[in-house]
Amino acid sequence: MIEPLVLFEKDDGIAWLTLNRPRALNAVNLAMRDEFWQTLEAVRDDPDVGVVVLKGSGEQAFCAGADVKEFGSAPSYIAARDARRDRDLWGALLAFRKPLIAAIHGWALGAGCEMSLYCDIRVASEDARFGLPEVNLGYIPSAGGTQTLPRQIPAGLAMGMVMTGEPIDAARALRIGLVHAVVPRTSLYAEARRIAHLLLARPSAGIDLVRQAARLAEDTALSEGLALSCLLAKRSLRSLPDVAAVARLGTWVAAGG
């Protein structure tokens, strides 16, 4: 029996998605890409899932990037990249409407690092290592790393990572804001679960609106972002059960309405 390349477990409102090619350091090949995309589609529509945690199997890596052996079998580099866009895993992660948590151990390189950047919260174990080494092979990070990394850490630091290809350790990743917490390896999944339960305890509508509002900051001018955030705030206040709550939480919003 062939083992799935993406394992799926559902537990108490949390979907655990595990990249499952440990002998290849969980490198993403086309088959894994397809399974991951299909699993995301199913989880997206599952009313019993409120939060998704991504992790990697084995002891060495969260994900060491794209499977370069598979690139070598393609007619050309461009053909290999086009094949990966047939099912746009990265677009699916970007558009995903439920909170995503990455629980990262070992190597998170290339597409593995980029995958974590599409998550809302990143928790790392002390042995985690992050890098975008594509420049060493003569090409650029192709899953959006040149765009997503500068949105998570200062632009100068991001430039250094993508230009040198040098990895950084978990402690530095925490200092520069690439990850939200660093914990011992044995505590990694417990910490991811703790954060997931914190999110599950919040109203899902509020979490969704907060995510939308925060992401506006990445793509809009401040004035436009504030106006759009105000509209989202109004939408959330309308869903509250009583007028007193609206008054307490949003007088300034109501005054502008």
MITITOR-866192 format. One line per 2 residues: their letters; for each residue x, y, z of N, C-alpha, C. Coordinates in steps of 0.001 Angstrom, whole numbers. Layout:
N
A	X:Y:Z:X:Y:Z:X:Y:Z ~ ...
//
This chain:
257
MI	842:-1200:0:0:0:0:875:1246:0 ~ 565:2187:-888:1330:3420:-991:853:4406:73
EP	1794:4896:868:1439:5826:1937:1167:7214:1353 ~ 167:7926:1861:-108:9274:1355:1101:10191:1522
LV	1243:11116:597:2326:12100:676:1954:13272:1559 ~ 677:13427:1844:198:14415:2812:-758:13699:3758
LF	-366:13592:5012:-1205:12930:6000:-2215:13926:6561 ~ -3411:13435:6840:-4478:14292:7359:-5032:13687:8644
EK	-5058:14505:9696:-5694:14129:10954:-6580:15283:11402 ~ -7726:14949:11965:-8638:15979:12472:-8885:15712:13947
DD	-8667:16735:14764:-8747:16545:16203:-9252:17820:16860 ~ -10472:17763:17405:-10996:18857:18216:-10949:20200:17493
GI	-11404:20207:16248:-11465:21442:15476:-10193:21803:14739 ~ -9121:21019:14927:-7828:21293:14293:-7567:20236:13220
AW	-7184:20684:12030:-6715:19769:10989:-5192:19810:10982 ~ -4580:18633:11142:-3124:18502:11099:-2752:17945:9734
LT	-2031:18725:8940:-1578:18296:7621:-65:18089:7684 ~ 356:16867:7389:1760:16514:7528:2363:16171:6181
LN	3393:16907:5782:4147:16574:4572:4892:15269:4848 ~ 4736:14293:3967:5145:12942:4317:6061:12303:3271
RP	7221:12939:3077:8303:12335:2305:9586:12440:3125 ~ 9635:11832:4287:10757:12073:5199:12112:11698:4612
RA	12166:10655:3769:13458:10266:3197:13960:11281:2174 ~ 13044:12122:1669:13417:13201:757:13354:14545:1470
LN	13396:14522:2796:13294:15738:3620:12020:16510:3302 ~ 10974:15761:2959:9653:16327:2664:9672:17324:1507
AV	10603:17126:586:10647:17974:-604:9351:17818:-1392 ~ 8898:18909:-1959:7621:18927:-2676:7826:18494:-4123
NL	7233:17363:-4489:7189:16984:-5895:5764:17196:-6410 ~ 5533:16892:-7674:4218:17161:-8245:3128:16343:-7575
AM	3455:15097:-7225:2444:14251:-6582:2066:14810:-5215 ~ 3061:15262:-4448:2754:15869:-3151:1967:17158:-3339
RD	2376:17949:-4338:1649:19187:-4623:181:18911:-4877 ~ -107:17878:-5670:-1491:17542:-5987:-2263:17095:-4746
EF	-1644:16249:-3935:-2315:15779:-2718:-2557:16924:-1744 ~ -1570:17786:-1613:-1700:18925:-702:-2838:19831:-1160
WQ	-2872:20129:-2446:-3922:20992:-3007:-5303:20382:-2773 ~ -5436:19090:-3029:-6725:18405:-2836:-7138:18410:-1358
TL	-6162:18204:-481:-6465:18188:949:-6903:19561:1428 ~ -6229:20599:954:-6639:21970:1313:-8067:22251:859
EA	-8413:21787:-341:-9771:21982:-840:-10791:21324:81 ~ -10475:20111:542:-11396:19397:1423:-11492:20068:2786
VR	-10356:20469:3333:-10337:21104:4658:-11048:22451:4620 ~ -10878:23154:3523:-11538:24455:3371:-13042:24346:3542
DD	-13617:23256:3058:-15070:23094:3073:-15575:22252:4242 ~ -14690:21881:5154:-15076:21048:6291:-15538:21934:7446
PD	-16821:21902:7805:-17321:22778:8870:-16781:22419:10252 ~ -16193:21245:10389:-15660:20828:11683:-14219:21272:11908
VG	-13625:21904:10909:-12242:22369:11020:-12229:23886:11135 ~ -11608:24386:12204:-11495:25829:12385:-10092:26365:12200
VV	-9079:25519:12408:-7677:25919:12299:-6902:24771:11653 ~ -5903:25125:10846:-5071:24116:10187:-3625:24293:10646
VL	-2991:23179:11003:-1580:23176:11363:-812:22375:10317 ~ 232:22979:9750:1109:22304:8800:2371:21853:9513
KG	2813:20632:9232:4049:20136:9824:4701:19134:8879 ~ 5908:18721:9219:6636:17772:8402:6932:16493:9154
SG	6973:15376:8444:7262:14101:9087:8771:13880:9172 ~ 9163:12924:10005:10578:12637:10180:11243:13604:11135
EQ	12528:13402:11349:13266:14180:12336:14094:15312:11757 ~ 14251:15354:10431:15233:16264:9864:14683:17549:9270
AF	13426:17538:8825:12969:18704:8068:11467:18895:8137 ~ 11082:20153:8161:9704:20555:7868:9474:20348:6373
CA	10319:20976:5571:10288:20799:4118:11549:21433:3555 ~ 12314:20639:2813:13589:21124:2277:13443:21753:893
GA	12221:22078:491:12019:22786:-763:11380:21934:-1835 ~ 11536:22376:-3072:11010:21625:-4205:11959:20478:-4533
DV	11432:19431:-5102:12223:18258:-5456:13024:18564:-6717 ~ 14313:18858:-6556:15133:19255:-7698:15355:18089:-8658
KE	15246:16854:-8179:15368:15715:-9082:14251:15728:-10120 ~ 13067:16139:-9685:11937:16203:-10605:12128:17310:-11627
FG	12750:18415:-11196:13060:19472:-12162:13924:18926:-13290 ~ 14863:18062:-12941:15775:17534:-13941:15097:16671:-14984
SA	13915:16150:-14682:13205:15289:-15630:12280:16075:-16552 ~ 12114:17365:-16281:11230:18189:-17114:11947:18607:-18397
PS	11188:18891:-19471:11820:19318:-20725:12634:20595:-20570 ~ 12196:21475:-19677:12905:22727:-19430:12534:23245:-18058
YI	13306:24192:-17584:13001:24835:-16304:11622:25485:-16348 ~ 11317:26153:-17471:10021:26832:-17609:8884:25820:-17581
AA	9075:24680:-18245:8039:23639:-18243:7803:23118:-16837 ~ 8876:22971:-16059:8732:22501:-14688:7924:23499:-13866
RD	8214:24776:-14045:7480:25797:-13297:6022:25871:-13740 ~ 5779:25747:-15041:4405:25779:-15535:3599:24616:-14968
AR	4232:23449:-14853:3540:22282:-14306:3111:22536:-12875 ~ 3922:23262:-12137:3582:23535:-10739:2441:24544:-10615
RD	2170:25280:-11690:1064:26237:-11642:-268:25611:-12064 ~ -228:24387:-12567:-1471:23745:-12997:-2465:23678:-11843
RD	-1967:23313:-10684:-2747:23404:-9460:-1985:24345:-8554 ~ -2501:25544:-8413:-1764:26620:-7760:-1835:26464:-6249
LW	-931:25670:-5701:-890:25444:-4265:-666:26736:-3508 ~ 208:27586:-4033:546:28822:-3330:-630:29792:-3350
GA	-1337:29849:-4458:-2537:30665:-4510:-3605:30153:-3559 ~ -3704:28823:-3451:-4677:28223:-2529:-4337:28569:-1085
LL	-3050:28553:-737:-2643:28933:624:-2925:30409:877 ~ -2635:31246:-106:-2856:32682:59:-4333:33004:247
AF	-5203:32292:-480:-6643:32577:-429:-7364:31819:681 ~ -6668:30945:1398:-7307:30096:2395:-7930:30944:3490
RK	-9193:30655:3855:-9933:31526:4762:-9918:31073:6228 ~ -9219:29988:6528:-9103:29548:7913:-7676:29790:8395
PL	-7486:30046:9682:-6137:30297:10181:-5193:29134:9892 ~ -3985:29490:9477:-2946:28515:9173:-1779:28701:10132
IA	-1362:27628:10764:-211:27644:11660:834:26692:11089 ~ 2078:27148:11002:3176:26270:10597:3951:25869:11841
AI	4107:24565:12048:4917:24030:13145:6190:23479:12509 ~ 7289:24189:12665:8483:23981:11848:9615:23389:12672
HG	10165:22280:12189:11369:21721:12791:12381:21460:11686 ~ 13636:21410:12058:14670:21093:11087:14717:22094:9941
WA	14971:21567:8746:15142:22433:7578:13811:22942:7026 ~ 13763:24240:6774:12659:24867:6038:13318:25715:4957
LG	13549:25098:3826:14323:25723:2760:13483:25906:1511 ~ 13795:26935:736:13122:27137:-541:11613:27126:-393
AG	10961:26237:-1126:9499:26153:-1082:8991:25843:313 ~ 9806:25171:1144:9392:24904:2521:9332:26171:3347
CE	10348:27022:3201:10324:28315:3877:9169:29164:3347 ~ 9009:29164:2022:7942:29956:1412:6572:29471:1864
MS	6392:28162:1979:5125:27616:2451:4782:28175:3835 ~ 5776:28233:4704:5518:28756:6045:5140:30229:6017
LY	5644:30964:5020:5349:32391:4929:3899:32670:4548 ~ 3224:31689:3971:1800:31841:3678:934:31559:4906
CD	1544:31097:5975:794:30817:7197:680:32075:8048 ~ -351:32122:8867:-582:33287:9716:367:33314:10907
IR	675:32149:11441:1521:32040:12622:2536:30930:12383 ~ 3794:31212:12743:4876:30238:12593:5500:29963:13954
VA	5492:28700:14341:6136:28249:15567:7281:27340:15163 ~ 8447:27567:15726:9622:26789:15347:10220:26080:16545
SE	10809:24923:16283:11599:24268:17317:13017:24836:17267 ~ 13767:24584:18313:15099:25176:18429:16056:24712:17336
DA	15758:23582:16698:16639:23073:15654:16241:23549:14257 ~ 15252:24421:14143:14773:24863:12829:15816:25740:12132
RF	15866:25610:10822:16754:26413:9986:15964:26879:8770 ~ 16041:28178:8474:15255:28781:7401:16182:29325:6322
GL	15813:29126:5070:16624:29686:4010:15939:29646:2660 ~ 16377:30546:1786:15932:30580:387:17188:30461:-475
PE	17635:29232:-722:18943:29016:-1364:18911:28984:-2893 ~ 17797:29349:-3499:17659:29193:-4954:18747:29933:-5736
VN	19224:31057:-5195:20240:31830:-5903:21484:30986:-6171 ~ 21757:30000:-5317:22920:29140:-5510:22784:28244:-6736
LG	21541:28068:-7204:21293:27272:-8407:21022:28148:-9628 ~ 21099:29468:-9434:20972:30379:-10558:19560:30826:-10868
YI	18618:30632:-9932:17267:31138:-10160:16730:31754:-8872 ~ 15529:32300:-8935:14977:33007:-7787:13923:32146:-7093
PS	13616:32437:-5841:12530:31717:-5170:11247:31859:-5985 ~ 10649:30732:-6349:9555:30778:-7322:8179:30584:-6706
AG	8117:30427:-5377:6807:30314:-4721:6479:31595:-3961 ~ 7036:32696:-4437:6671:33996:-3886:7584:34533:-2801
GT	8706:33872:-2533:9549:34280:-1407:10094:35689:-1497 ~ 10381:36173:-2713:10894:37536:-2833:9838:38574:-2460
QT	8566:38165:-2462:7478:39077:-2116:6973:38859:-691 ~ 6879:37600:-273:6325:37323:1053:7335:37563:2166
LP	8607:37261:1929:9598:37443:3001:9728:38899:3442 ~ 9819:39888:2509:9907:41286:2955:8638:41791:3636
RQ	7546:41046:3547:6327:41418:4257:6306:40868:5682 ~ 7279:40030:6010:7349:39453:7344:8529:39986:8149
IP	9618:40321:7479:10804:40832:8164:11267:42095:7443 ~ 12155:42894:8063:12644:44104:7385:13213:43799:6009
AG	12956:44705:5072:13315:44470:3674:14800:44212:3490 ~ 15639:44921:4236:17080:44717:4103:17509:43320:4519
LA	16915:42813:5590:17240:41466:6034:16741:40428:5031 ~ 15564:40687:4476:15033:39779:3455:15949:39762:2234
MG	16426:40928:1833:17326:41001:683:18591:40192:935 ~ 19104:40289:2149:20294:39513:2481:20058:38022:2370
MV	18899:37562:2824:18602:36131:2760:18466:35638:1325 ~ 17764:36401:478:17539:35917:-883:18773:36080:-1759
MT	19634:37069:-1444:20818:37275:-2279:21954:36328:-1928 ~ 22105:36001:-636:23196:35106:-243:22781:33647:-256
GE	21495:33379:-42:21038:32004:71:21424:31336:1372 ~ 22049:32081:2279:22500:31508:3543:21324:31290:4488
PI	21243:30126:5138:20151:29878:6090:20399:30588:7420 ~ 19324:30776:8160:19423:31333:9502:18816:30346:10491
DA	19263:30431:11739:18753:29493:12739:17492:30037:13396 ~ 16886:29227:14250:15606:29588:14860:15729:30817:15746
AR	16841:30929:16472:17007:32067:17374:17024:33379:16582 ~ 17750:33396:15476:17770:34612:14653:16411:34848:14007
AL	15759:33780:13573:14432:33924:12979:13468:34585:13956 ~ 13590:34259:15233:12735:34878:16241:13097:36345:16427
RI	14384:36645:16466:14817:38038:16684:14339:38958:15572 ~ 14319:38483:14335:13951:39360:13219:12471:39299:12891
GL	11718:38464:13611:10275:38434:13415:9787:37446:12380 ~ 10651:36531:11952:10222:35540:10969:9316:34486:11597
VH	9534:34185:12861:8679:33244:13583:8135:33929:14829 ~ 7051:33381:15350:6377:33983:16493:6829:33397:17815
AV	7355:32169:17779:7823:31523:19002:8820:30438:18636 ~ 9768:30217:19548:10719:29112:19426:10631:28298:20707
VP	10478:27000:20550:10292:26113:21699:11171:24883:21520 ~ 11405:24128:22595:12123:22864:22439:11393:21946:21459
RT	12166:21090:20790:11587:20196:19794:10431:19380:20369 ~ 10575:18939:21604:9549:18093:22211:8256:18850:22506
SL	8316:20187:22485:7141:20999:22808:6487:21612:21574 ~ 7048:21339:20383:6612:22048:19179:5126:21871:18903
YA	4649:20646:18874:3260:20418:18485:2300:20781:19613 ~ 2760:20680:20847:1931:21138:21959:1726:22647:21882
EA	2772:23381:21498:2646:24833:21371:1732:25196:20198 ~ 1877:24473:19088:983:24722:17952:-463:24444:18343
RR	-683:23385:19107:-2036:23062:19559:-2568:24149:20495 ~ -1709:24635:21379:-2147:25686:22327:-2616:26922:21557
IA	-1840:27334:20571:-2204:28516:19784:-3470:28250:18983 ~ -3578:27045:18426:-4784:26696:17669:-6024:26794:18544
HL	-5932:26322:19785:-7078:26396:20687:-7403:27845:21064 ~ -6383:28692:21173:-6647:30114:21406:-7477:30702:20269
LL	-7118:30353:19044:-7850:30860:17885:-9251:30277:17813 ~ -9371:28995:18132:-10692:28357:18099:-11629:28959:19139
AR	-11075:29504:20222:-11897:30094:21273:-12461:31459:20873 ~ -11916:32041:19805:-12417:33332:19320:-13534:33100:18311
PS	-14468:34058:18176:-15500:33920:17137:-14855:33825:15760 ~ -15245:32842:14991:-14623:32621:13687:-14811:33808:12745
AG	-15965:34469:12853:-16205:35637:11995:-15214:36749:12313 ~ -14927:36930:13595:-13968:37952:13999:-12567:37631:13512
ID	-12167:36357:13625:-10851:35941:13149:-10730:36196:11650 ~ -11778:35854:10911:-11749:36036:9463:-11589:37510:9100
LV	-12329:38377:9766:-12254:39809:9459:-10909:40398:9872 ~ -10382:39960:11002:-9068:40431:11437:-8002:40039:10417
RQ	-8066:38806:9928:-7092:38358:8928:-7193:39212:7663 ~ -8423:39468:7222:-8595:40284:6026:-8035:41682:6236
AA	-8344:42281:7387:-7900:43643:7658:-6380:43724:7745 ~ -5763:42763:8427:-4310:42781:8578:-3615:42618:7231
RL	-4183:41795:6369:-3552:41575:5069:-3698:42780:4147 ~ -4680:43625:4409:-4804:44851:3618:-3551:45708:3746
AE	-2925:45656:4913:-1753:46485:5157:-600:46139:4223 ~ -590:44917:3710:504:44479:2853:401:45061:1448
DT	-799:45428:1027:-1006:45742:-382:-1613:47121:-653 ~ -1838:47902:383:-2503:49187:182:-1762:50305:899
AL	-2020:51532:441:-1527:52697:1170:-2236:52779:2520 ~ -1613:53465:3477:-2169:53532:4824:-3579:54102:4818
SE	-3807:55190:4083:-5130:55821:4096:-6196:54871:3549 ~ -5858:54170:2464:-6818:53234:1888:-7035:52050:2820
GL	-5952:51565:3416:-6059:50446:4341:-6920:50777:5542 ~ -6774:52001:6066:-7592:52413:7215:-9068:52480:6837
AL	-9360:52989:5634:-10752:53076:5204:-11363:51682:5044 ~ -10606:50772:4430:-11118:49416:4248:-11245:48691:5585
SC	-10299:48946:6485:-10368:48349:7815:-11601:48834:8563 ~ -11936:50107:8373:-13128:50665:9015:-14385:49959:8516
LL	-14438:49684:7216:-15593:48976:6668:-15705:47568:7252 ~ -14581:46886:7394:-14589:45556:7992:-15004:45612:9456
AK	-14554:46669:10155:-14942:46826:11556:-16448:47021:11684 ~ -17016:47799:10795:-18463:47990:10813:-19196:46671:10591
RS	-18680:45901:9659:-19297:44609:9387:-19273:43727:10630 ~ -18150:43722:11359:-18059:42884:12550:-18967:43393:13658
LR	-19087:44710:13786:-19927:45275:14846:-21405:44988:14607 ~ -21804:44932:13347:-23210:44634:13050:-23604:43229:13516
SL	-22617:42346:13616:-22921:40976:14001:-22975:40780:15504 ~ -22625:41823:16280:-22671:41700:17735:-24119:41665:18217
PD	-24383:41051:19371:-25771:40783:19765:-26528:41977:20329 ~ -25860:43044:20743:-26621:44138:21341:-25970:45484:21057
VA	-26757:46516:21151:-26306:47870:20848:-25249:48332:21838 ~ -25358:47919:23094:-24391:48315:24106:-22992:47844:23737
AV	-22909:46635:23204:-21604:46126:22801:-21032:46958:21673 ~ -21877:47353:20727:-21431:48213:19641:-20908:49532:20192
AR	-21620:50093:21143:-21195:51362:21729:-19860:51229:22432 ~ -19672:50141:23146:-18419:49954:23882:-17240:49768:22936
LG	-17432:48997:21883:-16319:48602:21047:-16117:49484:19831 ~ -17169:50200:19409:-17013:50884:18125:-17681:52230:17991
TW	-17652:53065:19021:-18272:54374:18914:-17662:55175:17772 ~ -16330:55083:17675:-15661:55867:16637:-16038:55388:15240
VA	-16305:54103:15093:-16729:53590:13798:-18128:54052:13473 ~ -19039:53932:14487:-20423:54347:14272:-20503:55826:13928
AG	-19642:56633:14530:-19680:58078:14278:-19324:58391:12840 ~ -18519:57551:12238:-18134:57796:10856:-19105:57220:9871
G	-20147:56492:10377:-21058:55797:9470:-22168:56661:8961
//
